[in-house]
Amino acid sequence: MKQLPGRSRPSWLQQLIRWAALVIVTVWMVTLLPVLLVVGLIAAVLLIPVLKQIRQEMDHLDRSQRGDPLPPRDVTPWHRRVWNRWHSR
């Protein structure tokens, strides 16, 4: 590529700009990476009950399509289940 006529930046200034950009990007990535890892961990933990519910619904659909009798459903409120588990130990 040909240089257009006119003044060009000195090479030391171009090097300084490159180094400054490299330092800024490095600091930004070092700062951003732990935040992204923590957000990913929180998202993964929050997805556990969702994936469990999806698995149960897929099993229920599979059983209903095969014509198998559905198992009885536990309708005990969550607070009673916690209470029963705590007292059964």
Secondary structure, DSSP 4 states (H G I P E B T S, - for coil): -PPPSS----HHHHHHHHHHHHHHHHHHHHHHHHHHHHHHHHHHHHHHHHHHHHHHHHHHHHHHHHTPPPPPPP---HHHHHHHHHHT-
